[in-house]
Amino acid sequence: MEKQTTQSLKKKFYAAIAGTIVVALCCFTPVLVILLAAIGLSSFTPYLDYVLLPALAVLIILTIYSYKEWKKTQSQG
C-alpha cells in the first residue's frame, strides 16, 4: 500500500509541475492572447492577469506542498 501512496504522490507532484508550466506559459508568453484572438474572444485579454497570476501563485504553492509530501513518504519507506 505504501508503494501505491508514493506513486500517487509522485503523479500529483508531476501534475502540479505541469499545471505550473502551463500557467507560466500563459502568463509570460502571448500564447493565450493569440488563442483568444483566434477564436474571437480577445475582449477577455485585459482580465487575464487577474486570473493567471493568482493561479500561478496557487500552483507554485501546490507544487511545493506536493513535493514535500512526496519526499516525506520516500524518506519513511
N, C-alpha and C positions, 0 to 999 in steps of 0.2 A: 504493500500500500504506500509506503514511503517513496518508492521509486515513481509511482504514479503521481504523487504530490509534487515531487521535484520536476517531473516532466511538465506537469500542468503549470507550475510557476514559471518554468522556462518559456513556455508558449505565451504566457501572459506578458512576460518581460519583452519578448520579441514583438508581440502585438503592440505594446506601448511604444517601443522604439519605432516601429513602422508608422504608427499614428503621429508621433512627434515629427518624423521626417516629412510626412505628407503635409502636415500643417505648416511646418517651417518652409517647405517649398512654396506653399500658397502665400505665406507672409512675405517672403523675401524675393520672390520672382513674380513676374506678371502672368503666371500660368492660369490662375483663377480668373484674372481680369480678361484675358484672351478668351477663355472658355465661356464666361458670362456674355461677352460681346458677341461671340459666335452664335449663341442661342437666343440673343436678343434681350438679355436681362442686364445690360450694362448699367442700368439705373441703380442697381444694388451695390456697385463698386465703392461708393463713398462710405458704406456701412461695414465693409469687410474688416476694418481694423477693430471695430467694436466687438466682433465675434472671434476673429482669428487670434488676436493677441491674448485674450483670456484663455482661449482653447489651447494655445501653445504653452502657457504657464501651467495649466492643469495637467497637460500631457507630460510635461517635463517632471512635475511632481510625481505623477503616476509612474513614470519610468524609474525614477529614483527609488520610490517605495517598492515597486515590484522587483527591482534589482536587489535591494536589501533583503526582501523576503526569500528570494531565490537563493542568495548566498547563505542566509541563515539556515535553510534546510540542508544545503550542501555541507555546511560545517558540522551539523548534527549527525549526518549519516556517514 
